[in-house]
């Protein structure tokens, strides 16, 4: 299944929005939709951070999925994959 994720980020003194559709495992989403969405969002944010050569002021301002489900704090709790 696919979910729509919107991330509001800040880097290099600018705020910006990125949004997209992401596949997530159906079984994982049924068990814990917010956590599954948070993992997908963080993986994408890590890619954005690399692609934009994010500066030290990089921060996650807000993350929502499926239009109105705010998972910002949950995304900040997910441990990044190094």
MOBELDA-V532447 format. One line per field, one symbol per residue. psi: psi as a letter, one per 20 degrees, with the letter a starting at -180 (. if undefined). A space follows every 10 residues. Layout:
psi=???
//
This chain:
psi=qqqpppporp qkjqqrpqqr pppqpggghh gngggghggg gggghhgggg hjlqrijpqo gqpqqlgjoo kghghiippq p.
//
